């Protein structure tokens, strides 16, 4: 809106925002394609550990750029786990992680958060997401949470 008022003709900020919108559309279309492929009665090929409490179950972890599900247990914290991953694998790979957080009692959906604003998930990540969709019986909520500290 600011760019439209100012008569922008393609500054770097607007190009950045346009890339984000393209990325969100690309990821959304791919996820919808996966949903259309699913069939009733499918079983997940991957075991996704859950934490249980009397009200709801929780998926907690990450999906790395190689499609590996990295579970988190008990009192582990996503930020600390990401920091350890940065130390081990590097900053650019850490930003490609897809974060999986709790299934909330209010909506019974696990949150799948995408934070890489430069590129869509890898094919391996999409395959793991498909298996998670099957395991969660479709009870997932997708969010895009771009981090401005992403390496350029």
matplotlib code that plots the C-alpha trace (Angstrom):
import matplotlib.pyplot as plt

x = [0.0, 2.9, 4.5, 1.3, 0.8, 4.5, 4.3, 7.1, 8.4, 10.2, 12.4, 14.2, 11.6, 8.7, 10.6, 11.2, 7.4, 6.5, 8.8, 7.2, 3.8, 5.0, 6.5, 3.3, 1.3, 3.7, 3.8, 0.0, -0.6, 1.8, 0.2, -3.3, -1.9, -0.7, -4.1, -5.8, -3.5, -4.5, -6.8, -9.0, -7.4, -3.8, -1.2, 1.9, 5.2, 6.9, 6.3, 5.7, 6.1, 3.5, 3.4, 0.1, -1.7, -5.3, -6.6, -4.7, -1.7, 1.3, 3.6, 6.9, 9.9, 11.3, 11.5, 15.0, 15.8, 16.6, 13.1, 14.1, 11.7, 13.6, 11.4, 11.7, 10.9, 9.7, 11.0, 13.0, 12.7, 12.4, 14.7, 17.4, 17.1, 17.4, 20.5, 22.1, 21.2, 22.9, 26.1, 26.0, 24.7, 25.0, 22.7, 21.3, 20.2, 18.7, 16.4, 15.1, 13.8, 10.0, 8.8, 6.1, 4.4, 1.6, -1.8, -3.9, -7.0, -9.0, -8.7, -7.1, -4.6, -0.8, 0.9, 3.3, 5.4, 7.4, 10.2, 12.4, 11.5, 14.0, 12.9, 10.0, 10.4, 12.4, 10.7, 11.9, 10.2, 7.0, 7.0, 7.5, 4.7, 2.4, 3.2, 2.5, -0.9, -1.8, -0.6, -2.4, -5.6, -5.4, -5.5, -2.8, -2.6, -0.1, 1.6, 4.2, 6.5, 9.3, 12.3, 13.9, 17.3, 17.4, 20.7, 20.4]
y = [0.0, 2.4, 1.6, 2.2, 5.6, 6.5, 5.4, 2.8, 1.2, -1.8, -0.9, -3.7, -3.7, -4.2, -6.9, -8.6, -8.5, -9.7, -12.7, -13.5, -13.5, -15.7, -18.1, -18.3, -19.0, -21.7, -23.5, -23.3, -24.8, -27.6, -28.4, -28.4, -30.8, -33.1, -33.0, -33.9, -37.0, -38.3, -41.2, -42.4, -45.2, -44.3, -45.0, -42.9, -44.4, -42.3, -42.4, -38.9, -39.0, -37.1, -35.8, -36.5, -34.7, -35.0, -32.3, -32.8, -34.4, -32.4, -32.8, -31.0, -30.8, -29.8, -31.1, -30.5, -29.8, -33.5, -34.4, -35.9, -35.3, -34.1, -34.6, -32.7, -34.1, -32.9, -29.5, -28.9, -25.4, -24.8, -21.8, -23.7, -26.6, -24.3, -22.7, -26.1, -26.9, -23.7, -24.7, -28.2, -27.6, -23.8, -20.8, -21.3, -24.9, -23.9, -21.4, -24.1, -26.0, -26.3, -25.9, -28.2, -27.1, -28.0, -29.2, -26.7, -27.7, -24.9, -26.0, -29.5, -28.6, -28.9, -25.8, -26.2, -23.0, -22.2, -19.6, -19.8, -16.7, -17.5, -20.9, -23.3, -26.6, -29.4, -32.4, -34.4, -31.9, -32.1, -35.9, -35.7, -33.1, -35.5, -38.2, -35.8, -34.9, -38.6, -39.1, -36.0, -37.0, -33.6, -31.7, -29.3, -25.5, -23.9, -20.6, -18.5, -16.8, -15.1, -14.2, -10.8, -12.2, -14.7, -14.8, -12.8]
z = [0.0, 0.9, -2.5, -4.4, -2.7, -3.4, -7.0, -6.6, -9.7, -8.3, -5.4, -3.5, -0.7, -3.1, -4.9, -1.6, -0.7, -4.2, -3.8, -0.4, -2.0, -4.9, -2.4, -0.3, -3.4, -4.6, -1.3, -0.9, -4.3, -3.6, -0.3, -1.9, -4.5, -1.7, 0.0, -3.3, -3.6, -0.2, 0.0, 2.9, 5.0, 4.2, 6.8, 7.4, 6.5, 9.3, 13.0, 14.4, 18.2, 20.2, 23.7, 25.5, 28.2, 29.4, 27.0, 23.7, 22.0, 20.7, 17.8, 18.5, 16.3, 13.0, 9.4, 8.0, 4.4, 3.8, 5.0, 8.3, 11.2, 14.2, 17.3, 20.5, 23.9, 27.3, 28.2, 25.0, 23.4, 19.6, 19.8, 21.6, 19.3, 16.3, 17.8, 18.2, 14.6, 13.5, 15.3, 13.7, 10.2, 9.6, 9.5, 5.9, 6.6, 9.9, 8.2, 5.9, 9.0, 9.1, 12.6, 14.0, 17.2, 19.6, 18.8, 20.7, 22.8, 21.2, 17.5, 17.8, 15.0, 15.0, 13.6, 10.7, 10.4, 7.3, 7.9, 4.8, 2.8, 0.0, -1.3, -1.0, 0.9, -0.7, -2.3, 0.7, 3.1, 1.1, 1.3, 5.1, 5.3, 3.4, 5.9, 8.8, 7.1, 7.1, 10.7, 11.9, 10.0, 8.3, 11.6, 10.6, 10.5, 8.1, 8.9, 7.2, 9.7, 7.8, 9.8, 8.8, 10.1, 7.3, 5.5, 2.2]

ax = plt.figure().add_subplot(projection="3d")
ax.plot(x, y, z, "-o")
ax.set_aspect("equal")
plt.show()
